Amino acid sequence: MEYGETPVVFLAMFWGGGGPYTIPQIIHVYDWINRAVPTRGEMESAINTLLAMGLIEQRGNTFRVSESHGRAFDAYRKKKRKRKFVAVRMFFQGLPSVATVPRVIRLTEAQYKKHIETYRKAFNDASG
């Protein structure tokens, strides 16, 4: 199964402490790790895929890496000793695939633009 940016979104959430994260915060840690902002489609697909695989959990408007999968990935990356992007993609290759990914999270273009604006404002406020 091709996961697109899903492994990188998981890596960003993991590397940033596991959450809980709002969508603008996920965009922030993704940008921090990958030096780019995911598209609306990449974000929607990644969150829904991670939820379907049980790698993240949703509580209200926040998402967090599940403790068991966070520990499993941490052990895997330490054992493999590969670069973080290589390790996370290898980790995903070993996971059972999901036949269908329900669209639990739907992001319209307007909603996504609002999330991006929230992220950019927080980034600019933090930058001084």
C-alpha positions as CSV (number, residue, x, y, z in Angstrom):
1,M,0.0,0.0,0.0
2,E,1.3,3.5,-0.9
3,Y,1.0,5.8,2.1
4,G,2.1,9.1,0.6
5,E,2.9,11.6,3.4
6,T,1.2,9.5,6.1
7,P,4.4,8.1,7.6
8,V,5.9,11.6,7.7
9,V,2.8,13.0,9.6
10,F,3.2,10.1,12.0
11,L,6.9,10.7,12.4
12,A,6.3,14.4,13.0
13,M,3.6,13.7,15.7
14,F,5.9,11.1,17.3
15,W,9.0,13.3,17.2
16,G,7.1,16.3,18.6
17,G,6.1,14.4,21.7
18,G,3.1,12.4,20.6
19,G,0.4,15.0,21.2
20,P,-2.3,15.8,21.8
21,Y,-2.3,18.0,18.7
22,T,-4.9,20.1,17.0
23,I,-4.6,20.2,13.2
24,P,-2.7,23.4,13.2
25,Q,-0.3,21.9,15.7
26,I,0.1,18.8,13.4
27,I,0.9,21.2,10.5
28,H,3.5,22.8,12.8
29,V,5.3,19.6,13.8
30,Y,5.2,18.4,10.1
31,D,6.8,21.6,9.0
32,W,9.4,21.3,11.8
33,I,10.4,17.8,10.7
34,N,9.9,18.0,6.9
35,R,10.5,21.8,6.3
36,A,7.2,21.9,4.3
37,V,3.5,22.4,4.9
38,P,1.3,19.4,3.8
39,T,-1.5,20.0,1.4
40,R,-5.1,19.7,2.4
41,G,-5.4,16.3,0.7
42,E,-2.2,15.0,2.3
43,M,-3.3,16.1,5.8
44,E,-6.8,14.7,5.4
45,S,-5.5,11.4,4.0
46,A,-2.8,11.0,6.6
47,I,-5.1,11.7,9.6
48,N,-7.8,9.3,8.3
49,T,-5.2,6.6,7.5
50,L,-3.5,6.9,10.9
51,L,-6.9,6.7,12.6
52,A,-7.9,3.6,10.6
53,M,-4.6,1.9,11.4
54,G,-5.0,2.7,15.1
55,L,-1.6,4.6,15.1
56,I,-3.3,7.7,16.4
57,E,-6.3,8.4,18.6
58,Q,-8.8,11.2,18.4
59,R,-10.2,13.0,21.4
60,G,-12.5,15.8,20.4
61,N,-10.5,18.1,18.2
62,T,-7.1,16.7,19.1
63,F,-5.1,13.7,18.0
64,R,-2.3,11.8,19.7
65,V,0.0,8.9,18.8
66,S,-1.2,5.8,20.6
67,E,1.1,4.8,23.4
68,S,1.6,1.2,22.1
69,H,2.4,2.3,18.6
70,G,4.6,5.1,19.9
71,R,6.6,2.6,21.9
72,A,6.7,0.1,19.0
73,F,8.1,2.8,16.6
74,D,10.6,4.0,19.1
75,A,12.0,0.5,19.6
76,Y,11.9,-0.1,15.8
77,R,13.8,3.1,14.9
78,K,16.4,2.4,17.6
79,K,17.0,-1.1,16.3
80,K,17.2,-0.1,12.7
81,R,19.4,2.9,13.2
82,K,18.4,4.5,9.9
83,R,17.7,8.1,9.1
84,K,14.3,9.1,10.5
85,F,12.5,9.3,7.2
86,V,13.8,5.9,6.0
87,A,13.0,4.3,9.4
88,V,9.4,5.5,9.4
89,R,8.8,4.3,5.8
90,M,10.3,0.9,6.7
91,F,8.1,0.8,9.8
92,F,5.0,1.4,7.7
93,Q,6.0,-1.3,5.2
94,G,5.8,-3.8,8.1
95,L,2.4,-2.8,9.3
96,P,-0.8,-4.5,8.2
97,S,-2.6,-2.5,5.5
98,V,-6.1,-1.2,5.8
99,A,-8.5,-2.3,3.1
100,T,-10.6,0.9,3.4
101,V,-9.9,4.1,5.1
102,P,-13.1,5.8,6.3
103,R,-13.2,9.5,6.0
104,V,-13.7,10.4,9.6
105,I,-12.0,13.7,9.2
106,R,-13.1,15.9,6.3
107,L,-11.2,19.1,5.6
108,T,-12.8,21.6,3.2
109,E,-10.5,24.0,1.5
110,A,-11.9,26.9,3.7
111,Q,-11.3,24.9,6.9
112,Y,-7.8,24.0,5.8
113,K,-6.9,27.6,5.0
114,K,-8.1,28.6,8.5
115,H,-5.9,25.9,10.0
116,I,-2.9,27.2,8.0
117,E,-3.6,30.8,9.1
118,T,-3.8,29.6,12.7
119,Y,-0.5,27.8,12.3
120,R,1.2,30.8,10.6
121,K,0.0,33.2,13.2
122,A,1.3,31.0,16.0
123,F,4.6,30.6,14.1
124,N,5.0,34.3,13.6
125,D,4.1,35.0,17.3
126,A,6.7,32.6,18.4
127,S,9.3,34.0,16.0
128,G,8.9,37.4,17.5
